């Protein structure tokens, strides 16, 4: 009613298909491809059980950068009888932007930025007067950067690793074509697991807090807290999915670099 989306089912499988994506010749591993095929098959069955008639299976950064992406597409079709659509970086960013336009919480916004942080890439989208004006896709995903900059994911986050990671993220964003030229009051909207988990952690540890607004100070404090823990302890942290504990400090550091470059003291989380 009124053109709004009504959620019938939402579920997530963590397959980490992007393992190894930071290598000079990125290649999807057999175990990751098998896990992804199994997940898509399970998710397709779940969607069909809810009455879905049209199903699209899309792949993003990790698959499009892999040298064996066609092999994966063939294996997925054989396992699920479904064609895989591998999105370009621009297509990924534009579709994220269109999805954001369906969020009723953001209906009143006209000029705003959207950042979607995944395992392989960071998508940057600029809305002006309610329309998408600019999109950029950058290789700044949390899995990719963890592999590149974090020497030991089992240990607490080293200050040196964090400094190098944030500097690389800032330099990559600054050298891209994306411009932070909206009015100073323009909101920053963040999608993806990083902001969603940060909000979940806050709601788990502080049940009365349910706001979609995440301050720079809160995110920075959260990174300091989680970064000081070894992976074994991080996996037990309330609200943090254990399967994301190894890359989550990297994701937070990247998000903080985004906010710092955009000179924003907060962001809004959108599903």
C-alpha positions as CSV (number, residue, x, y, z in Angstrom):
1,X,0.0,0.0,0.0
2,X,1.3,3.4,-1.0
3,X,4.2,1.9,-2.9
4,X,6.1,0.7,0.2
5,X,7.9,-2.6,0.5
6,X,6.6,-5.1,3.0
7,X,9.3,-7.6,4.3
8,X,8.1,-11.2,4.1
9,X,11.4,-12.9,4.8
10,X,15.0,-11.8,5.4
11,X,17.8,-14.2,6.0
12,X,21.6,-14.1,5.6
13,X,24.3,-16.7,5.1
14,X,27.9,-15.9,5.7
15,X,29.9,-17.8,3.1
16,X,32.9,-15.4,2.9
17,X,33.2,-16.0,-0.9
18,X,35.7,-13.2,-1.1
19,X,38.5,-15.0,0.8
20,X,41.8,-14.4,-1.2
21,X,40.3,-11.4,-3.1
22,X,43.2,-9.1,-2.2
23,X,45.8,-11.2,-4.1
24,X,47.3,-10.0,-7.4
25,X,45.3,-12.7,-9.2
26,X,42.1,-13.0,-7.2
27,X,40.6,-16.5,-7.4
28,X,37.6,-18.0,-5.7
29,X,38.4,-21.0,-3.7
30,X,36.6,-24.3,-4.2
31,X,35.2,-24.4,-0.7
32,X,33.9,-20.9,-1.0
33,X,32.2,-21.6,-4.3
34,X,30.6,-24.8,-2.9
35,X,29.4,-22.9,0.2
36,X,27.9,-20.1,-2.0
37,X,26.1,-22.6,-4.3
38,X,24.6,-24.3,-1.2
39,X,23.5,-21.0,0.2
40,X,21.9,-19.8,-3.0
41,X,20.1,-23.1,-3.4
42,X,18.8,-22.9,0.2
43,X,17.8,-19.2,-0.2
44,X,16.0,-19.9,-3.5
45,X,14.0,-22.7,-1.9
46,X,13.1,-20.3,1.0
47,X,12.0,-17.6,-1.4
48,X,9.9,-20.0,-3.4
49,X,8.2,-21.3,-0.3
50,X,7.1,-17.7,0.4
51,X,5.5,-17.4,-3.0
52,X,8.4,-15.8,-5.0
53,X,7.8,-16.1,-8.8
54,X,10.8,-14.0,-10.0
55,X,14.2,-14.6,-8.5
56,X,17.4,-12.8,-9.3
57,X,20.9,-14.0,-8.2
58,X,23.5,-11.3,-8.4
59,X,27.2,-11.2,-7.5
60,X,29.3,-8.2,-6.6
61,X,32.9,-7.2,-6.0
62,X,34.5,-10.5,-4.9
63,X,33.1,-12.4,-7.9
64,X,33.5,-9.8,-10.6
65,X,37.2,-9.4,-9.6
66,X,38.0,-13.1,-9.6
67,X,39.7,-14.7,-12.6
68,X,37.6,-17.8,-12.3
69,X,34.2,-16.0,-12.0
70,X,32.9,-17.8,-15.1
71,X,33.6,-21.1,-13.5
72,X,31.7,-20.1,-10.5
73,X,28.7,-18.9,-12.6
74,X,28.7,-22.3,-14.4
75,X,28.8,-24.2,-11.1
76,X,26.0,-22.0,-9.6
77,X,23.8,-22.6,-12.6
78,X,24.3,-26.4,-12.4
79,X,23.6,-26.4,-8.7
80,X,20.6,-24.0,-8.7
81,X,19.3,-23.9,-12.3
82,X,19.6,-20.2,-12.1
83,X,21.7,-17.7,-14.1
84,X,24.1,-15.6,-12.2
85,X,24.3,-11.9,-13.0
86,X,27.6,-10.4,-12.2
87,X,27.2,-6.6,-11.5
88,X,29.6,-4.0,-12.6
89,X,30.7,-1.6,-9.9
90,X,28.5,1.1,-11.4
91,X,25.5,-1.2,-11.5
92,X,26.1,-2.3,-7.9
93,X,26.2,1.3,-6.7
94,X,23.1,2.4,-8.7
95,X,21.0,-0.6,-7.5
96,X,22.0,0.2,-3.9
97,X,20.9,3.8,-4.5
98,X,17.5,2.6,-5.9
99,X,17.1,0.3,-2.9
100,X,17.8,3.2,-0.5
101,X,15.0,5.1,-2.2
102,X,12.6,2.4,-0.9
103,X,13.4,3.1,2.7
104,X,10.5,5.1,4.2
105,X,12.8,6.4,7.0
106,X,14.8,8.3,4.4
107,X,11.7,9.6,2.5
108,X,12.2,13.2,3.8
109,X,15.9,13.4,2.6
110,X,16.7,15.2,-0.6
111,X,20.5,15.8,-0.5
112,X,22.5,13.0,1.1
113,X,25.3,10.5,0.7
114,X,25.0,6.7,0.8
115,X,27.9,4.4,1.6
116,X,27.6,0.6,1.3
117,X,30.5,-1.3,2.8
118,X,30.8,-4.9,1.9
119,X,33.5,-7.6,2.0
120,X,35.0,-6.7,-1.4
121,X,34.1,-3.1,-2.1
122,X,32.7,0.2,-0.9
123,X,30.0,1.9,-3.0
124,X,29.6,5.6,-2.7
125,X,26.3,7.2,-4.0
126,X,25.3,10.9,-3.9
127,X,21.7,12.0,-4.0
128,X,20.8,15.5,-4.9
129,X,17.2,16.7,-4.8
130,X,16.2,13.1,-4.3
131,X,17.9,11.8,-7.5
132,X,21.1,9.8,-7.9
133,X,23.8,12.2,-9.1
134,X,27.0,10.2,-8.8
135,X,28.1,6.6,-8.0
136,X,31.5,5.2,-7.4
137,X,32.7,1.7,-6.5
138,X,36.0,1.3,-4.7
139,X,38.1,-1.8,-3.7
140,X,37.7,-1.0,0.1
141,X,35.8,-4.0,1.3
142,X,36.5,-5.3,4.8
143,X,37.6,-8.8,3.7
144,X,39.9,-7.3,1.1
145,X,41.5,-4.7,3.4
146,X,41.8,-7.2,6.3
147,X,43.8,-9.5,4.1
148,X,46.0,-6.7,2.9
149,X,46.7,-4.8,6.1
150,X,46.1,-7.0,9.2
151,X,49.0,-9.3,9.7
152,X,47.5,-11.3,12.5
153,X,43.7,-11.5,12.8
154,X,43.9,-13.6,15.9
155,X,45.6,-10.8,17.9
156,X,44.4,-7.4,19.0
157,X,44.4,-4.7,16.3
158,X,47.8,-3.1,16.1
159,X,47.9,0.7,16.0
160,X,50.3,0.5,13.0
161,X,47.9,-1.7,11.0
162,X,45.0,0.6,11.8
163,X,46.9,3.7,10.8
164,X,48.0,2.2,7.5
165,X,44.5,0.9,6.7
166,X,42.8,4.2,7.4
167,X,45.4,6.1,5.4
168,X,44.9,3.8,2.4
169,X,41.1,4.1,2.6
170,X,41.3,7.9,2.8
171,X,43.8,8.1,-0.1
172,X,41.7,5.8,-2.3
173,X,38.5,7.8,-1.6
174,X,40.3,11.1,-2.1
175,X,41.8,10.1,-5.4
176,X,38.4,8.9,-6.8
177,X,36.0,11.0,-8.8
178,X,33.6,11.2,-5.9
179,X,33.1,14.7,-4.5
180,X,31.7,15.7,-1.1
181,X,30.1,18.8,-2.4
182,X,26.5,18.6,-1.0
183,X,25.4,21.3,1.5
184,X,27.0,20.9,4.9
185,X,23.8,19.7,6.5
186,X,23.5,16.7,4.1
187,X,23.1,13.4,5.9
188,X,25.4,10.4,5.6
189,X,23.5,7.1,5.2
190,X,25.3,3.8,5.7
191,X,24.1,0.4,4.5
192,X,25.6,-3.0,4.9
193,X,26.7,-5.2,7.8
194,X,29.1,-2.7,9.4
195,X,26.5,-0.2,10.5
196,X,23.9,-2.8,11.1
197,X,26.1,-4.7,13.5
198,X,27.2,-1.5,15.2
199,X,23.6,-0.7,15.9
200,X,22.9,-4.2,17.1
201,X,25.8,-4.1,19.5
202,X,24.5,-0.8,20.9
203,X,21.0,-2.2,21.3
204,X,22.3,-5.4,22.9
205,X,24.5,-3.6,25.4
206,X,22.1,-0.6,25.9
207,X,18.6,-1.9,25.2
208,X,17.0,1.5,25.5
209,X,19.0,2.8,22.5
210,X,17.2,2.0,19.2
211,X,18.1,5.1,17.2
212,X,19.3,4.7,13.6
213,X,21.9,7.5,14.2
214,X,25.5,6.3,14.9
215,X,27.9,8.9,16.1
216,X,31.5,9.1,15.1
217,X,32.4,9.0,18.8
218,X,30.4,5.8,19.4
219,X,32.0,4.1,16.4
220,X,35.5,5.2,17.4
221,X,34.9,4.0,21.0
222,X,33.6,0.7,19.7
223,X,36.6,0.2,17.5
224,X,38.9,0.9,20.4
225,X,37.1,-1.6,22.6
226,X,36.9,-4.4,20.0
227,X,40.4,-3.7,18.6
228,X,41.9,-4.2,22.0
229,X,40.5,-7.8,22.2
230,X,42.0,-10.9,20.7
231,X,39.8,-12.7,18.2
232,X,38.8,-15.4,20.7
233,X,37.3,-12.7,23.0
234,X,35.9,-10.6,20.1
235,X,33.8,-13.6,19.0
236,X,32.1,-13.6,22.4
237,X,31.3,-9.8,22.3
238,X,27.5,-9.2,22.7
239,X,25.8,-8.4,19.4
240,X,28.8,-9.1,17.2
241,X,28.3,-12.1,15.0
242,X,31.2,-14.5,15.6
243,X,31.8,-15.1,11.9
244,X,32.4,-11.4,11.3
245,X,34.7,-10.8,14.3
246,X,37.9,-11.2,12.3
247,X,37.1,-8.5,9.7
248,X,34.9,-6.2,11.8
249,X,37.6,-3.9,13.2
250,X,38.7,-3.3,9.6
251,X,35.2,-2.5,8.6
252,X,34.8,0.0,11.5
253,X,38.1,1.7,10.6
254,X,37.0,2.1,7.0
255,X,33.7,3.6,8.0
256,X,35.4,6.0,10.3
257,X,37.7,7.0,7.4
258,X,34.6,7.7,5.3
259,X,33.0,9.9,8.0
260,X,36.3,11.7,8.6
261,X,36.8,12.5,4.9
262,X,33.2,13.7,4.7
263,X,33.7,15.7,7.9
264,X,30.6,14.2,9.4
265,X,30.2,13.5,13.1
266,X,27.5,10.9,12.6
267,X,25.7,8.6,10.1
268,X,22.3,7.0,9.7
269,X,22.0,3.3,9.4
270,X,19.6,2.0,6.7
271,X,18.6,-1.6,6.0
